[in-house]
């Protein structure tokens, strides 16, 4: 493995969306960044991310307030038992 390949993998891993990164961004009032990360995780089926994304839509934090999207994500989480 070449150095570029190695660095690319390390960099990708650091930037990979994680719930911890999303929560930290939200706590730091970086709501747009948090919404982006929560969305990536929510689309992969992460229940906690779906709930947090729904809350952001409901409150209009980091993205335009959208009750239809909020309900969509709350429903997705509920269908998984939340």
C-alpha positions in Angstrom: 0.0 0.0 0.0 1.4 3.4 -1.0 1.5 6.4 1.3 -1.2 8.2 -0.7 -3.5 5.2 -0.4 -2.8 4.9 3.3 -3.4 8.6 4.0 -6.6 8.5 2.0 -7.9 5.7 4.1 -6.9 7.4 7.4 -8.5 10.7 6.3 -11.7 9.0 5.2 -12.0 7.2 8.5 -11.6 10.4 10.4 -14.4 12.0 8.4 -16.7 9.1 8.4 -20.1 10.0 9.8 -20.5 8.8 13.4 -23.2 9.5 15.9 -20.5 11.0 18.2 -19.4 13.5 15.6 -23.0 14.5 14.9 -23.8 14.9 18.6 -20.7 17.0 19.1 -21.5 19.2 16.2 -25.0 19.7 17.5 -23.7 20.5 21.0 -21.4 23.1 19.5 -24.4 24.7 17.7 -23.1 23.6 14.3 -26.6 22.4 13.4 -26.0 22.3 9.6 -23.0 20.0 10.0 -24.9 17.9 12.5 -27.9 17.6 10.2 -25.6 16.4 7.4 -24.0 13.8 9.5 -27.4 12.7 11.1 -28.9 12.4 7.6 -26.0 10.1 6.4 -26.5 7.9 9.4 -30.3 8.0 9.3 -30.3 6.9 5.6 -28.2 3.9 6.7 -30.9 3.0 9.3 -29.5 4.4 12.5 -32.5 4.9 14.8 -30.9 7.5 17.0 -29.8 9.5 14.0 -33.3 9.3 12.6 -34.7 10.7 15.8 -32.2 13.5 16.0 -32.7 14.4 12.3 -36.5 14.5 12.9 -35.9 16.9 15.8 -33.8 19.2 13.7 -36.4 19.3 11.0 -39.1 19.9 13.6 -37.2 22.8 15.1 -35.7 24.1 11.9 -32.1 23.9 13.3 -29.5 23.6 10.6 -32.0 23.2 7.8 -35.3 24.5 6.8 -38.1 23.6 9.2 -40.1 20.9 7.6 -42.8 19.0 9.5 -43.3 16.5 6.7 -39.7 15.5 6.8 -39.8 15.4 10.6 -42.7 13.0 10.5 -41.0 10.9 7.9 -37.9 10.4 10.1 -40.0 9.9 13.3 -41.9 7.3 11.5 -38.8 5.5 10.3 -37.5 5.4 13.8 -40.8 4.1 15.1 -40.9 1.4 12.5 -37.6 0.1 14.0 -39.1 0.0 17.5 -38.3 3.4 18.8 
